[in-house]
Amino acid sequence: MTPEMIEKLWERSGGKCECVRAAHNHPGGRCNAELVKEMMDKSDAGGWKVCRLFMTGNENLNAVAIYCNGCYQQLPSVLQKEDRYGA
């Protein structure tokens, strides 16, 4: 994933977690946890990861989303594949 694609994802997310998984019981349907742009792939507060929503198509912005660390850690391990998207 290119830095440009990561920037587009960040803009789309509004700097907030995009998780809408019903099993996570987000009020209002979406997590919306506040994230820090510089904290990509970091585990501290404000940290986040690019998450694949589908096993294929990670060059398609509709196939990936920005997840806070809490939501990311709740995903099944098959979706927690350690891809490095680094900007």
Backbone hydrogen bonds in HBPLUS format (Angstrom, degrees):
<---DONOR---> <-ACCEPTOR-->    atom                        ^
c    i                          cat <-CA-CA->   ^        H-A-AA   ^      H-
h    n   atom  resd res      DA  || num        DHA   H-A  angle D-A-AA Bond
n    s   type  num  typ     dist DA aas  dist angle  dist       angle   num
A0005-MET N   A0002-THR O   3.07 MM   3  5.21 119.7  2.45  99.4 113.6     1
A0006-ILE N   A0002-THR O   3.06 MM   4  6.43 158.1  2.11 153.1 159.3     2
A0007-GLU N   A0003-PRO O   2.95 MM   4  6.15 152.8  2.02 144.1 151.4     3
A0008-LYS N   A0004-GLU O   3.00 MM   4  6.31 152.8  2.08 144.3 151.3     4
A0009-LEU N   A0005-MET O   2.91 MM   4  6.21 155.0  1.98 149.1 156.0     5
A0010-TRP N   A0006-ILE O   2.91 MM   4  6.16 159.2  1.95 149.2 154.8     6
A0011-GLU N   A0007-GLU O   2.96 MM   4  6.22 161.3  1.99 150.0 154.7     7
A0012-ARG N   A0008-LYS O   2.90 MM   4  6.10 161.5  1.94 148.5 153.8     8
A0013-SER N   A0009-LEU O   2.90 MM   4  6.12 155.4  1.96 151.6 158.1     9
A0014-GLY N   A0010-TRP O   3.12 MM   4  6.27 131.0  2.37 141.8 153.8    10
A0014-GLY N   A0011-GLU O   3.22 MM   3  5.27 138.2  2.40  97.6 109.0    11
A0016-LYS N   A0013-SER O   3.29 MM   3  5.43 146.7  2.41  99.9 108.4    12
A0035-LEU N   A0015-GLY O   2.87 MM  20  5.39 155.0  1.94 165.2 157.4    13
A0017-CYS N   A0033-ALA O   2.94 MM  16  5.15 148.8  2.04 135.5 145.4    14
A0032-ASN N   A0017-CYS O   3.16 MM  15  4.67 148.5  2.26 132.1 132.6    15
A0018-GLU N   A0066-ILE O   2.78 MM  48  5.58 175.9  1.79 169.5 170.3    16
A0031-CYS N   A0019-CYS O   2.90 MM  12  5.47 155.7  1.96 155.7 163.2    17
A0024-HIS N   A0021-ARG O   3.02 MM   3  5.61 157.9  2.07 116.3 123.2    18
A0025-ASN N   A0022-ALA O   3.04 MM   3  5.47 164.9  2.07 115.7 120.5    19
A0029-GLY N   A0026-HIS O   3.08 MM   3  5.16 162.1  2.11 123.1 123.4    20
A0036-VAL N   A0046-GLY O   2.96 MM  10  4.86 164.9  1.98 133.3 128.6    21
A0039-MET N   A0036-VAL O   2.84 MM   3  5.36 163.3  1.86 124.4 129.5    22
A0042-LYS N   A0039-MET O   3.05 MM   3  5.22 145.6  2.17 137.6 130.0    23
A0048-TRP N   A0039-MET O   3.36 MM   9  6.37 151.1  2.45 128.1 127.7    24
A0041-ASP N   A0048-TRP O   2.71 MM   7  5.76 160.8  1.74 174.7 177.3    25
A0047-GLY N   A0044-ASP O   2.94 MM   3  5.48 144.9  2.06 144.0 144.9    26
A0049-LYS N   A0067-TYR O   2.92 MM  18  5.49 157.1  1.97 156.6 164.2    27
A0067-TYR N   A0049-LYS O   2.92 MM  18  5.49 169.8  1.93 165.2 168.3    28
A0051-CYS N   A0065-ALA O   2.69 MM  14  5.25 176.4  1.69 169.0 169.3    29
A0065-ALA N   A0051-CYS O   2.88 MM  14  5.25 146.7  1.99 143.3 154.2    30
A0053-LEU N   A0063-ALA O   2.75 MM  10  5.25 170.8  1.76 142.2 144.0    31
A0060-ASN N   A0057-GLY O   2.95 MM   3  5.38 162.0  1.98 120.9 124.0    32
A0063-ALA N   A0060-ASN O   2.86 MM   3  5.41 161.9  1.89 120.1 126.3    33
A0072-TYR N   A0068-CYS O   2.96 MM   4  6.12 164.4  1.99 156.0 161.2    34
A0073-GLN N   A0069-ASN O   2.91 MM   4  6.01 158.7  1.96 149.5 154.1    35
A0074-GLN N   A0071-CYS O   3.11 MM   3  5.25 139.1  2.29  99.7 111.4    36
A0075-LEU N   A0072-TYR O   3.12 MM   3  5.46 160.2  2.16 110.0 116.2    37
A0079-LEU N   A0076-PRO O   2.88 MM   3  5.64 147.9  1.98 124.6 132.8    38
A0080-GLN N   A0077-SER O   3.00 MM   3  4.87 148.4  2.11  98.5 108.5    39
A0083-ASP N   A0081-LYS O   2.84 MM   2  5.78 132.9  2.06 110.4  95.6    40
